[in-house]
């Protein structure tokens, strides 16, 4: 009995040990299962959060795409482009019609003016015939020695304009030549008078630079740039001298005061909102005025010589010098005069008034052989 009891007891102890091992393995297996489930849950949560971010971004992108789709038709809508093109074409058509009307009016004016000129020429021709019959003076020939005066006046007008650019003198010579031809009253000289009238018209439209007015403008600028006389300032009032440092009761305070005074004497604070010209001394202002006067006299010399490119280059240097030393308020006073000088063209295109002289020479040479044969 005792052996059987001991065997049963051993069997129970073995079974208990086996159960304990099974429990331990079960717990470890459960731990592994729970650990795998935990990591799986973490992965699912991370994936879900990432999916949420992607979903939010896709929603934002869809909203932006919707806004772009709403805006695109406003920029590239076919009807609006067609309407805009139609408006442009309508405006162009209206402008072309207006321009055509203005051109037709100018053409009518030109035709009427030409008709008036032709009628006047025919009347002058008729009056010249009547004058030639009533005077009883033999008709003038193109080789008449008295026409040399007309030739001389036409040559003088051409040379005066070409060499001196004297518009008034050239006009006077042409008018004098036309007056002599009127006194002669020859029907053969009417083409010459017609050409002289064309030369006078072209010369009237020629506007050379007014040298005297530009020179006076330079004088006015120089007068405005003259430096003003400095008003004498009263002498500075001397302040009572402080007590010397050697009599100071506190040597430390006297040393601090001396250091402060040295700093105040060494450091100077100035305002730079004023122009450089206002900060100059009187001697410097005089030197600047002399420099500007020299520049302006050089400008006047270039004006008298008619050197257009050098004249405008010198004027630009003067403007740069004024901008460097004068404030904007003072420059505003010189602006109108400088613009007048800058607009001057010293070498404008001269009209060709040699047509009357060439016509007179051609008429003389064409009639000369027939006259010799008649003699």
SULSULQUI-V618892 format. One record per residue. N is the residue number from 0. RES is the residue in three letters. D_LAST is the distance of its C-alpha to the last C-alpha in Angstrom with 1 decimal. Layout:
n = <N	N>
res = <RES	RES>
d_last = <D_LAST	D_LAST>
This chain:
n = <0	1	2	3	4	5	6	7	8	9	10	11	12	13	14	15	16	17	18	19	20	21	22	23	24	25	26	27	28	29	30	31	32	33	34	35	36	37	38	39	40	41	42	43	44	45	46	47	48	49	50	51	52	53	54	55	56	57	58	59	60	61	62	63	64	65	66	67	68	69	70	71	72	73	74	75	76	77	78	79	80	81	82	83	84	85	86	87	88	89	90	91	92	93	94	95	96	97	98	99	100	101	102	103	104	105	106	107	108	109	110	111	112	113	114	115	116	117	118	119	120	121	122	123	124	125	126	127	128	129	130	131	132	133	134	135	136	137	138	139	140	141	142	143	144	145	146	147	148	149	150	151	152	153	154	155	156	157	158	159	160	161	162	163	164	165	166	167	168	169	170	171	172	173	174	175	176	177	178	179	180	181	182	183	184	185	186	187	188	189	190	191	192	193	194	195	196	197	198	199	200	201	202	203	204	205	206	207	208	209	210	211	212	213	214	215	216	217	218	219	220	221	222	223	224	225	226	227	228	229	230	231	232	233	234	235	236	237	238	239	240	241	242	243	244	245	246	247	248	249	250	251	252	253	254	255	256	257	258	259	260	261	262	263	264	265	266	267	268	269	270	271	272	273	274	275	276	277	278	279	280	281	282	283	284	285	286	287	288	289	290	291	292	293	294	295	296	297	298	299	300	301	302	303	304	305	306	307	308	309	310	311	312	313	314	315	316	317	318	319	320	321	322	323	324	325	326	327	328	329	330	331	332	333	334	335	336	337	338	339	340	341	342	343	344	345	346	347	348	349	350	351	352	353	354	355	356	357	358	359	360	361	362	363	364	365	366	367	368	369	370	371	372	373	374>
res = <UNK	UNK	UNK	UNK	UNK	UNK	UNK	UNK	UNK	UNK	UNK	UNK	UNK	UNK	UNK	UNK	UNK	UNK	UNK	UNK	UNK	UNK	UNK	UNK	UNK	UNK	UNK	UNK	UNK	UNK	UNK	UNK	UNK	UNK	UNK	UNK	UNK	UNK	UNK	UNK	UNK	UNK	UNK	UNK	UNK	UNK	UNK	UNK	UNK	UNK	UNK	UNK	UNK	UNK	UNK	UNK	UNK	UNK	UNK	UNK	UNK	UNK	UNK	UNK	UNK	UNK	UNK	UNK	UNK	UNK	UNK	UNK	UNK	UNK	UNK	UNK	UNK	UNK	UNK	UNK	UNK	UNK	UNK	UNK	UNK	UNK	UNK	UNK	UNK	UNK	UNK	UNK	UNK	UNK	UNK	UNK	UNK	UNK	UNK	UNK	UNK	UNK	UNK	UNK	UNK	UNK	UNK	UNK	UNK	UNK	UNK	UNK	UNK	UNK	UNK	UNK	UNK	UNK	UNK	UNK	UNK	UNK	UNK	UNK	UNK	UNK	UNK	UNK	UNK	UNK	UNK	UNK	UNK	UNK	UNK	UNK	UNK	UNK	UNK	UNK	UNK	UNK	UNK	UNK	UNK	UNK	UNK	UNK	UNK	UNK	UNK	UNK	UNK	UNK	UNK	UNK	UNK	UNK	UNK	UNK	UNK	UNK	UNK	UNK	UNK	UNK	UNK	UNK	UNK	UNK	UNK	UNK	UNK	UNK	UNK	UNK	UNK	UNK	UNK	UNK	UNK	UNK	UNK	UNK	UNK	UNK	UNK	UNK	UNK	UNK	UNK	UNK	UNK	UNK	UNK	UNK	UNK	UNK	UNK	UNK	UNK	UNK	UNK	UNK	UNK	UNK	UNK	UNK	UNK	UNK	UNK	UNK	UNK	UNK	UNK	UNK	UNK	UNK	UNK	UNK	UNK	UNK	UNK	UNK	UNK	UNK	UNK	UNK	UNK	UNK	UNK	UNK	UNK	UNK	UNK	UNK	UNK	UNK	UNK	UNK	UNK	UNK	UNK	UNK	UNK	UNK	UNK	UNK	UNK	UNK	UNK	UNK	UNK	UNK	UNK	UNK	UNK	UNK	UNK	UNK	UNK	UNK	UNK	UNK	UNK	UNK	UNK	UNK	UNK	UNK	UNK	UNK	UNK	UNK	UNK	UNK	UNK	UNK	UNK	UNK	UNK	UNK	UNK	UNK	UNK	UNK	UNK	UNK	UNK	UNK	UNK	UNK	UNK	UNK	UNK	UNK	UNK	UNK	UNK	UNK	UNK	UNK	UNK	UNK	UNK	UNK	UNK	UNK	UNK	UNK	UNK	UNK	UNK	UNK	UNK	UNK	UNK	UNK	UNK	UNK	UNK	UNK	UNK	UNK	UNK	UNK	UNK	UNK	UNK	UNK	UNK	UNK	UNK	UNK	UNK	UNK	UNK	UNK	UNK	UNK	UNK	UNK	UNK	UNK	UNK	UNK	UNK	UNK	UNK	UNK	UNK	UNK	UNK	UNK	UNK	UNK	UNK	UNK	UNK	UNK	UNK	UNK	UNK	UNK	UNK	UNK	UNK	UNK	UNK	UNK	UNK	UNK	UNK	UNK	UNK>
d_last = <194.8	193.4	191.4	190.0	189.1	187.4	185.5	184.3	183.3	181.3	179.6	178.7	177.4	175.2	174.0	173.2	171.3	169.4	168.6	167.3	165.0	163.8	163.1	161.2	159.0	158.5	157.3	155.0	153.6	153.1	151.4	149.0	148.3	147.7	145.4	143.4	143.2	142.0	139.2	138.3	138.1	135.9	133.6	133.4	132.7	129.9	128.3	128.5	126.9	124.1	123.7	123.5	120.7	118.8	119.3	118.1	115.0	114.3	114.7	112.3	109.8	110.2	109.5	106.4	105.2	105.8	103.8	100.9	101.1	100.8	97.8	95.8	94.9	93.3	90.9	90.1	90.9	88.7	88.5	87.4	84.7	83.5	83.5	81.6	79.0	78.7	78.2	75.6	73.7	74.0	72.6	69.7	69.0	69.1	66.8	64.3	64.4	63.8	61.0	59.4	59.7	58.1	55.2	54.8	54.7	52.1	50.0	50.4	49.3	46.3	45.3	45.8	43.8	41.0	41.1	41.1	38.1	36.2	37.2	36.2	32.8	32.4	33.6	31.2	28.4	29.7	30.2	26.7	25.4	27.8	26.8	23.1	24.1	26.7	25.1	22.5	20.2	16.6	16.4	15.9	13.4	14.9	13.0	14.5	16.7	19.6	20.0	21.2	24.5	24.8	24.2	26.8	29.3	29.1	29.6	32.5	34.1	34.1	35.5	38.0	39.5	39.5	41.0	43.0	43.7	43.0	42.6	42.5	39.8	37.6	38.1	37.3	34.0	33.0	34.1	32.2	28.9	29.7	30.4	27.0	25.4	27.7	26.7	23.0	24.0	21.0	21.9	19.6	21.8	25.1	25.6	25.3	27.9	30.1	30.2	31.0	33.9	35.2	35.1	36.9	39.6	40.2	40.5	42.9	45.3	45.3	48.5	48.9	52.4	53.5	54.3	55.9	58.2	59.3	60.0	62.1	63.9	64.9	66.1	68.3	69.8	70.7	72.3	74.4	75.5	76.9	80.7	82.9	85.1	88.6	91.3	94.2	97.3	100.8	102.9	105.3	108.8	111.3	114.2	117.7	118.6	121.1	124.4	124.1	125.4	128.2	129.8	129.6	133.0	131.8	130.1	129.1	127.2	125.4	124.2	122.9	121.0	119.4	118.2	116.8	115.0	113.5	112.2	110.7	108.9	107.6	106.4	103.4	102.4	98.9	97.0	93.8	92.5	90.3	86.9	86.6	84.7	87.7	90.1	88.1	89.1	86.9	85.8	84.7	82.8	80.9	80.1	78.9	76.7	75.1	74.4	72.8	70.8	69.5	68.6	66.7	64.8	63.7	62.7	60.6	58.9	58.1	56.7	54.4	53.2	52.6	54.9	56.0	58.6	60.3	60.3	62.2	64.5	65.5	66.1	68.4	70.4	70.8	72.1	74.6	75.8	76.3	78.1	80.4	81.5	81.2	83.1	81.6	82.0	79.9	77.3	76.9	75.6	72.8	71.9	69.3	67.5	67.6	66.3	63.3	62.5	63.0	60.6	57.7	54.9	53.1	50.4	49.3	46.5	43.2	40.6	37.2	34.6	31.7	30.3	28.1	26.7	26.1	24.5	22.0	21.1	20.8	18.6	16.2	16.2	15.9	12.8	10.9	10.0	8.7	6.3	5.1	5.3	3.8	0.0>
